[in-house]
Amino acid sequence: MHALIVHCHPELESFNRALTEVAGATLREQGFSVDVSDLYNQDFDPCERAEHYVNRDDSAVFSPLREQRHASETNTLPEDVQREIARLKRADLVLFQFPIWWHGQPAILKGWFDRVFVNGSLYTSAMRYDRGYFRCRRAVCSVTTGAPEFAFGPGSRGGDIERILWSTHYSLHYMGFDVLPPFVAFGIQGHGYTYLDDEENDRHLNVIRETWKERLKTLDRDKALRFLGWGDWDQDGRSKTGKPGRLTERSFRV
């Protein structure tokens, strides 16, 4: 079994880095080979742009989806995108490690989705959702928040963590992944924003490390989040039963 960790934090001493290191060591202990795609350290360009494409299909107007498809067909995708796709294709499990910033994923990770999930190669109009390229492979998000757990939930000041992660989870479902419930490390203190004294904070971080380690040992027991698929929609793409295209129940909590 092979795992890919997509790591998204600019600070080498961050707690996100610590969680990535815990994940790598624990997965290797479980028999996985592990690769890490460190987006900031690799200086990954998150902006899709015409300059990435040396063999344009249309030199007059830049259409990202058209150029992605053409570059896939002519084997001229940008080198950094080819590298990331090769890593993805080897992986049975993909783990995304990132902080929640402004109620969503960091821009560099959104840009990774924009550029690496390539039209015509990794998805088409027919190869999506439960018919996606990565079907039968698993993906899981491990995220950190600055505010403590009680600040998150429906109506809470930090926002509903399920809704915050919705677009990331749904994009992974779109690509065919079995999306596992996330791991959420609440209350990771930053400079100027503290809820615990140093001793309490050290204990808090140690508990999170151990909890993450134990969770990784039991991923095989996780039930994937429930999303609608092709069989649930009519010919116009609407739900046949009226159920929303989201989780049918709140199905995760740290």
Short mmCIF file of the C-alpha atoms (twelve columns), coordinates in Angstrom:
data_MODEL
# 
_entry.id   MODEL 
# 
loop_
_atom_site.group_PDB 
_atom_site.id 
_atom_site.type_symbol 
_atom_site.label_atom_id 
_atom_site.label_alt_id 
_atom_site.label_comp_id 
_atom_site.label_asym_id 
_atom_site.label_seq_id 
_atom_site.Cartn_x 
_atom_site.Cartn_y 
_atom_site.Cartn_z 
_atom_site.pdbx_PDB_model_num 
ATOM 1   C CA . MET A 1   0.000   0.000  0.000   1 
ATOM 2   C CA . HIS A 2   1.202   3.500  -0.827  1 
ATOM 3   C CA . ALA A 3   0.195   6.810  0.767   1 
ATOM 4   C CA . LEU A 4   0.677   10.372 -0.409  1 
ATOM 5   C CA . ILE A 5   0.619   13.220 2.109   1 
ATOM 6   C CA . VAL A 6   -0.113  16.622 0.556   1 
ATOM 7   C CA . HIS A 7   1.327   19.015 3.142   1 
ATOM 8   C CA . CYS A 8   0.242   22.660 3.109   1 
ATOM 9   C CA . HIS A 9   1.883   24.964 5.631   1 
ATOM 10  C CA . PRO A 10  4.703   27.484 5.083   1 
ATOM 11  C CA . GLU A 11  6.321   27.138 8.541   1 
ATOM 12  C CA . LEU A 12  8.772   24.273 8.974   1 
ATOM 13  C CA . GLU A 13  8.159   24.143 12.738  1 
ATOM 14  C CA . SER A 14  4.359   24.321 12.560  1 
ATOM 15  C CA . PHE A 15  2.046   21.869 14.305  1 
ATOM 16  C CA . ASN A 16  0.797   20.916 10.841  1 
ATOM 17  C CA . ARG A 17  4.353   19.741 10.151  1 
ATOM 18  C CA . ALA A 18  4.274   17.736 13.373  1 
ATOM 19  C CA . LEU A 19  1.026   16.050 12.307  1 
ATOM 20  C CA . THR A 20  2.508   15.249 8.889   1 
ATOM 21  C CA . GLU A 21  5.500   13.649 10.593  1 
ATOM 22  C CA . VAL A 22  3.212   11.635 12.888  1 
ATOM 23  C CA . ALA A 23  1.227   10.483 9.864   1 
ATOM 24  C CA . GLY A 24  4.291   9.464  7.878   1 
ATOM 25  C CA . ALA A 25  5.824   7.490  10.739  1 
ATOM 26  C CA . THR A 26  2.545   5.815  11.721  1 
ATOM 27  C CA . LEU A 27  1.617   4.820  8.178   1 
ATOM 28  C CA . ARG A 28  5.076   3.347  7.620   1 
ATOM 29  C CA . GLU A 29  4.642   1.325  10.808  1 
ATOM 30  C CA . GLN A 30  1.400   0.019  9.286   1 
ATOM 31  C CA . GLY A 31  3.252   -1.188 6.188   1 
ATOM 32  C CA . PHE A 32  2.671   1.766  3.861   1 
ATOM 33  C CA . SER A 33  5.274   3.358  1.680   1 
ATOM 34  C CA . VAL A 34  4.853   7.122  2.014   1 
ATOM 35  C CA . ASP A 35  5.527   10.088 -0.244  1 
ATOM 36  C CA . VAL A 36  5.137   13.715 0.862   1 
ATOM 37  C CA . SER A 37  4.228   16.549 -1.473  1 
ATOM 38  C CA . ASP A 38  5.269   19.671 0.464   1 
ATOM 39  C CA . LEU A 39  3.615   22.425 -1.559  1 
ATOM 40  C CA . TYR A 40  5.284   25.454 0.035   1 
ATOM 41  C CA . ASN A 41  8.725   23.851 0.184   1 
ATOM 42  C CA . GLN A 42  8.365   22.875 -3.481  1 
ATOM 43  C CA . ASP A 43  7.352   26.458 -4.317  1 
ATOM 44  C CA . PHE A 44  4.292   25.085 -6.089  1 
ATOM 45  C CA . ASP A 45  2.586   27.750 -8.226  1 
ATOM 46  C CA . PRO A 46  -1.132  27.680 -7.333  1 
ATOM 47  C CA . CYS A 47  -2.167  30.004 -10.167 1 
ATOM 48  C CA . GLU A 48  -3.342  28.434 -13.398 1 
ATOM 49  C CA . ARG A 49  -2.042  30.582 -16.234 1 
ATOM 50  C CA . ALA A 50  -1.287  30.512 -19.949 1 
ATOM 51  C CA . GLU A 51  2.470   30.560 -19.337 1 
ATOM 52  C CA . HIS A 52  2.310   27.015 -17.989 1 
ATOM 53  C CA . TYR A 53  1.433   25.665 -21.432 1 
ATOM 54  C CA . VAL A 54  4.146   25.533 -24.078 1 
ATOM 55  C CA . ASN A 55  1.998   23.889 -26.753 1 
ATOM 56  C CA . ARG A 56  -1.219  25.891 -26.799 1 
ATOM 57  C CA . ASP A 57  -4.341  24.615 -28.522 1 
ATOM 58  C CA . ASP A 58  -5.622  28.185 -28.847 1 
ATOM 59  C CA . SER A 59  -2.994  30.917 -28.643 1 
ATOM 60  C CA . ALA A 60  -5.551  33.715 -28.854 1 
ATOM 61  C CA . VAL A 61  -7.792  32.901 -25.877 1 
ATOM 62  C CA . PHE A 62  -6.694  31.075 -22.739 1 
ATOM 63  C CA . SER A 63  -9.258  28.500 -21.640 1 
ATOM 64  C CA . PRO A 64  -7.767  26.480 -18.763 1 
ATOM 65  C CA . LEU A 65  -9.951  23.413 -19.294 1 
ATOM 66  C CA . ARG A 66  -9.255  23.368 -23.031 1 
ATOM 67  C CA . GLU A 67  -5.503  23.725 -22.529 1 
ATOM 68  C CA . GLN A 68  -5.442  21.097 -19.791 1 
ATOM 69  C CA . ARG A 69  -7.182  18.628 -22.065 1 
ATOM 70  C CA . HIS A 70  -4.904  19.451 -24.999 1 
ATOM 71  C CA . ALA A 71  -1.752  19.206 -22.874 1 
ATOM 72  C CA . SER A 72  -2.931  15.822 -21.564 1 
ATOM 73  C CA . GLU A 73  -3.471  14.550 -25.090 1 
ATOM 74  C CA . THR A 74  -0.069  15.818 -26.311 1 
ATOM 75  C CA . ASN A 75  1.884   14.899 -23.168 1 
ATOM 76  C CA . THR A 76  2.882   18.523 -22.602 1 
ATOM 77  C CA . LEU A 77  1.475   19.177 -19.138 1 
ATOM 78  C CA . PRO A 78  3.697   21.373 -16.934 1 
ATOM 79  C CA . GLU A 79  6.434   19.421 -15.156 1 
ATOM 80  C CA . ASP A 80  5.178   20.244 -11.657 1 
ATOM 81  C CA . VAL A 81  1.680   19.049 -12.574 1 
ATOM 82  C CA . GLN A 82  3.046   15.849 -14.119 1 
ATOM 83  C CA . ARG A 83  4.996   15.204 -10.911 1 
ATOM 84  C CA . GLU A 84  1.926   15.650 -8.717  1 
ATOM 85  C CA . ILE A 85  -0.263  13.486 -10.958 1 
ATOM 86  C CA . ALA A 86  2.340   10.706 -10.891 1 
ATOM 87  C CA . ARG A 87  2.348   10.858 -7.092  1 
ATOM 88  C CA . LEU A 88  -1.443  10.714 -7.007  1 
ATOM 89  C CA . LYS A 89  -1.649  7.767  -9.363  1 
ATOM 90  C CA . ARG A 90  0.690   5.719  -7.154  1 
ATOM 91  C CA . ALA A 91  -1.338  6.376  -4.007  1 
ATOM 92  C CA . ASP A 92  -3.948  4.098  -2.466  1 
ATOM 93  C CA . LEU A 93  -4.486  6.699  0.272   1 
ATOM 94  C CA . VAL A 94  -4.123  10.475 -0.044  1 
ATOM 95  C CA . LEU A 95  -3.899  12.557 3.127   1 
ATOM 96  C CA . PHE A 96  -4.256  16.326 3.034   1 
ATOM 97  C CA . GLN A 97  -2.675  18.211 5.941   1 
ATOM 98  C CA . PHE A 98  -3.572  21.889 6.190   1 
ATOM 99  C CA . PRO A 99  -4.777  24.684 8.496   1 
ATOM 100 C CA . ILE A 100 -8.210  26.258 8.173   1 
ATOM 101 C CA . TRP A 101 -7.573  29.803 6.985   1 
ATOM 102 C CA . TRP A 102 -10.439 32.234 6.401   1 
ATOM 103 C CA . HIS A 103 -12.968 29.415 6.718   1 
ATOM 104 C CA . GLY A 104 -11.402 27.264 4.042   1 
ATOM 105 C CA . GLN A 105 -8.271  25.650 2.706   1 
ATOM 106 C CA . PRO A 106 -5.092  27.680 2.046   1 
ATOM 107 C CA . ALA A 107 -4.872  29.222 -1.419  1 
ATOM 108 C CA . ILE A 108 -1.938  27.011 -2.380  1 
ATOM 109 C CA . LEU A 109 -4.031  23.877 -1.843  1 
ATOM 110 C CA . LYS A 110 -7.004  25.281 -3.776  1 
ATOM 111 C CA . GLY A 111 -4.552  26.088 -6.573  1 
ATOM 112 C CA . TRP A 112 -3.198  22.540 -6.409  1 
ATOM 113 C CA . PHE A 113 -6.744  21.283 -6.993  1 
ATOM 114 C CA . ASP A 114 -7.158  23.754 -9.893  1 
ATOM 115 C CA . ARG A 115 -3.979  22.689 -11.666 1 
ATOM 116 C CA . VAL A 116 -3.474  19.029 -10.759 1 
ATOM 117 C CA . PHE A 117 -6.994  17.640 -11.176 1 
ATOM 118 C CA . VAL A 118 -6.593  17.910 -14.928 1 
ATOM 119 C CA . ASN A 119 -9.497  18.025 -17.340 1 
ATOM 120 C CA . GLY A 120 -9.441  15.268 -19.943 1 
ATOM 121 C CA . SER A 121 -6.927  13.173 -18.038 1 
ATOM 122 C CA . LEU A 122 -8.196  12.770 -14.483 1 
ATOM 123 C CA . TYR A 123 -11.821 13.681 -15.143 1 
ATOM 124 C CA . THR A 124 -14.239 13.974 -18.049 1 
ATOM 125 C CA . SER A 125 -17.983 14.552 -18.288 1 
ATOM 126 C CA . ALA A 126 -18.517 10.815 -17.795 1 
ATOM 127 C CA . MET A 127 -15.590 10.131 -15.437 1 
ATOM 128 C CA . ARG A 128 -16.719 11.956 -12.295 1 
ATOM 129 C CA . TYR A 129 -18.266 11.328 -8.873  1 
ATOM 130 C CA . ASP A 130 -18.746 7.605  -8.187  1 
ATOM 131 C CA . ARG A 131 -17.360 6.913  -11.689 1 
ATOM 132 C CA . GLY A 132 -14.286 9.058  -11.072 1 
ATOM 133 C CA . TYR A 133 -10.699 8.182  -11.873 1 
ATOM 134 C CA . PHE A 134 -9.779  7.609  -8.215  1 
ATOM 135 C CA . ARG A 135 -12.709 5.372  -7.276  1 
ATOM 136 C CA . CYS A 136 -11.851 2.726  -4.689  1 
ATOM 137 C CA . ARG A 137 -9.024  4.911  -3.390  1 
ATOM 138 C CA . ARG A 138 -9.305  6.781  -0.119  1 
ATOM 139 C CA . ALA A 139 -8.700  10.397 0.836   1 
ATOM 140 C CA . VAL A 140 -8.735  12.033 4.258   1 
ATOM 141 C CA . CYS A 141 -8.244  15.625 5.410   1 
ATOM 142 C CA . SER A 142 -6.347  16.409 8.608   1 
ATOM 143 C CA . VAL A 143 -6.892  20.041 9.514   1 
ATOM 144 C CA . THR A 144 -6.043  22.459 12.307  1 
ATOM 145 C CA . THR A 145 -8.062  25.375 13.634  1 
ATOM 146 C CA . GLY A 146 -7.005  28.320 15.746  1 
ATOM 147 C CA . ALA A 147 -10.188 28.517 17.794  1 
ATOM 148 C CA . PRO A 148 -11.139 25.797 20.296  1 
ATOM 149 C CA . GLU A 149 -13.682 23.095 19.557  1 
ATOM 150 C CA . PHE A 150 -16.633 24.801 21.260  1 
ATOM 151 C CA . ALA A 151 -16.389 27.654 18.711  1 
ATOM 152 C CA . PHE A 152 -17.277 25.335 15.825  1 
ATOM 153 C CA . GLY A 153 -20.647 23.888 14.934  1 
ATOM 154 C CA . PRO A 154 -24.001 25.035 13.539  1 
ATOM 155 C CA . GLY A 155 -24.517 28.631 14.666  1 
ATOM 156 C CA . SER A 156 -21.166 28.863 16.476  1 
ATOM 157 C CA . ARG A 157 -18.872 31.825 15.945  1 
ATOM 158 C CA . GLY A 158 -16.152 29.825 14.176  1 
ATOM 159 C CA . GLY A 159 -18.589 28.372 11.674  1 
ATOM 160 C CA . ASP A 160 -19.789 24.838 11.068  1 
ATOM 161 C CA . ILE A 161 -16.684 22.706 10.420  1 
ATOM 162 C CA . GLU A 162 -18.704 20.371 8.192   1 
ATOM 163 C CA . ARG A 163 -19.680 23.276 5.958   1 
ATOM 164 C CA . ILE A 164 -16.150 24.685 6.021   1 
ATOM 165 C CA . LEU A 165 -14.776 21.396 4.673   1 
ATOM 166 C CA . TRP A 166 -17.680 20.792 2.302   1 
ATOM 167 C CA . SER A 167 -16.086 22.101 -0.920  1 
ATOM 168 C CA . THR A 168 -12.839 20.214 -0.313  1 
ATOM 169 C CA . HIS A 169 -14.657 16.974 0.426   1 
ATOM 170 C CA . TYR A 170 -17.000 17.356 -2.514  1 
ATOM 171 C CA . SER A 171 -14.131 18.023 -4.929  1 
ATOM 172 C CA . LEU A 172 -12.484 14.799 -3.756  1 
ATOM 173 C CA . HIS A 173 -15.788 12.966 -4.232  1 
ATOM 174 C CA . TYR A 174 -16.001 14.527 -7.719  1 
ATOM 175 C CA . MET A 175 -12.660 12.890 -8.529  1 
ATOM 176 C CA . GLY A 176 -13.944 9.508  -7.356  1 
ATOM 177 C CA . PHE A 177 -12.260 9.188  -3.972  1 
ATOM 178 C CA . ASP A 178 -13.858 7.468  -1.011  1 
ATOM 179 C CA . VAL A 179 -13.697 10.461 1.338   1 
ATOM 180 C CA . LEU A 180 -13.091 9.457  4.941   1 
ATOM 181 C CA . PRO A 181 -14.239 11.557 7.908   1 
ATOM 182 C CA . PRO A 182 -11.646 14.256 8.625   1 
ATOM 183 C CA . PHE A 183 -9.383  14.614 11.600  1 
ATOM 184 C CA . VAL A 184 -9.812  18.054 13.154  1 
ATOM 185 C CA . ALA A 185 -7.243  19.399 15.604  1 
ATOM 186 C CA . PHE A 186 -9.020  22.277 17.325  1 
ATOM 187 C CA . GLY A 187 -7.435  25.083 19.316  1 
ATOM 188 C CA . ILE A 188 -3.930  25.211 17.836  1 
ATOM 189 C CA . GLN A 189 -2.656  28.448 19.321  1 
ATOM 190 C CA . GLY A 190 -0.921  31.037 17.185  1 
ATOM 191 C CA . HIS A 191 1.095   34.110 18.100  1 
ATOM 192 C CA . GLY A 192 -1.138  36.562 19.898  1 
ATOM 193 C CA . TYR A 193 -4.120  34.214 20.197  1 
ATOM 194 C CA . THR A 194 -3.972  31.950 23.230  1 
ATOM 195 C CA . TYR A 195 -6.528  29.982 25.199  1 
ATOM 196 C CA . LEU A 196 -4.214  27.826 27.311  1 
ATOM 197 C CA . ASP A 197 -1.038  28.430 29.289  1 
ATOM 198 C CA . ASP A 198 2.155   26.789 28.066  1 
ATOM 199 C CA . GLU A 199 1.837   23.650 30.189  1 
ATOM 200 C CA . GLU A 200 -1.800  23.120 29.272  1 
ATOM 201 C CA . ASN A 201 -1.024  23.735 25.619  1 
ATOM 202 C CA . ASP A 202 1.791   21.164 25.610  1 
ATOM 203 C CA . ARG A 203 -0.588  18.569 27.061  1 
ATOM 204 C CA . HIS A 204 -3.234  19.537 24.506  1 
ATOM 205 C CA . LEU A 205 -0.835  19.092 21.571  1 
ATOM 206 C CA . ASN A 206 0.420   15.761 22.902  1 
ATOM 207 C CA . VAL A 207 -3.149  14.465 23.165  1 
ATOM 208 C CA . ILE A 208 -3.802  15.499 19.564  1 
ATOM 209 C CA . ARG A 209 -0.640  13.744 18.350  1 
ATOM 210 C CA . GLU A 210 -1.618  10.516 20.100  1 
ATOM 211 C CA . THR A 211 -5.230  10.737 18.944  1 
ATOM 212 C CA . TRP A 212 -4.108  11.225 15.342  1 
ATOM 213 C CA . LYS A 213 -1.711  8.299  15.628  1 
ATOM 214 C CA . GLU A 214 -4.481  6.011  16.895  1 
ATOM 215 C CA . ARG A 215 -6.882  7.221  14.218  1 
ATOM 216 C CA . LEU A 216 -4.350  6.395  11.492  1 
ATOM 217 C CA . LYS A 217 -4.020  2.863  12.840  1 
ATOM 218 C CA . THR A 218 -7.742  2.272  12.349  1 
ATOM 219 C CA . LEU A 219 -8.451  3.993  9.022   1 
ATOM 220 C CA . ASP A 220 -9.590  0.674  7.560   1 
ATOM 221 C CA . ARG A 221 -12.546 0.785  9.943   1 
ATOM 222 C CA . ASP A 222 -13.678 4.219  8.784   1 
ATOM 223 C CA . LYS A 223 -16.891 4.461  6.827   1 
ATOM 224 C CA . ALA A 224 -16.643 6.881  3.899   1 
ATOM 225 C CA . LEU A 225 -18.793 9.998  3.955   1 
ATOM 226 C CA . ARG A 226 -22.039 9.611  2.038   1 
ATOM 227 C CA . PHE A 227 -22.485 11.657 -1.137  1 
ATOM 228 C CA . LEU A 228 -24.980 11.374 -3.957  1 
ATOM 229 C CA . GLY A 229 -23.814 9.630  -7.145  1 
ATOM 230 C CA . TRP A 230 -24.973 9.116  -10.714 1 
ATOM 231 C CA . GLY A 231 -27.730 6.734  -9.685  1 
ATOM 232 C CA . ASP A 232 -29.228 9.388  -7.401  1 
ATOM 233 C CA . TRP A 233 -29.740 12.058 -10.083 1 
ATOM 234 C CA . ASP A 234 -32.226 12.470 -12.923 1 
ATOM 235 C CA . GLN A 235 -31.188 13.397 -16.464 1 
ATOM 236 C CA . ASP A 236 -30.986 17.072 -15.493 1 
ATOM 237 C CA . GLY A 237 -28.652 16.335 -12.577 1 
ATOM 238 C CA . ARG A 238 -31.251 16.884 -9.876  1 
ATOM 239 C CA . SER A 239 -31.718 14.589 -6.918  1 
ATOM 240 C CA . LYS A 240 -34.397 11.999 -7.652  1 
ATOM 241 C CA . THR A 241 -35.446 11.873 -4.017  1 
ATOM 242 C CA . GLY A 242 -35.005 15.513 -3.107  1 
ATOM 243 C CA . LYS A 243 -32.112 14.680 -0.796  1 
ATOM 244 C CA . PRO A 244 -29.318 17.252 -0.872  1 
ATOM 245 C CA . GLY A 245 -25.963 16.417 -2.415  1 
ATOM 246 C CA . ARG A 246 -24.264 16.564 0.968   1 
ATOM 247 C CA . LEU A 247 -23.623 14.329 3.933   1 
ATOM 248 C CA . THR A 248 -26.873 12.784 5.068   1 
ATOM 249 C CA . GLU A 249 -25.939 13.263 8.713   1 
ATOM 250 C CA . ARG A 250 -23.230 14.859 10.817  1 
ATOM 251 C CA . SER A 251 -20.808 12.013 10.617  1 
ATOM 252 C CA . PHE A 252 -17.550 13.217 12.092  1 
ATOM 253 C CA . ARG A 253 -16.191 14.647 15.284  1 
ATOM 254 C CA . VAL A 254 -12.773 14.636 16.907  1 
# 
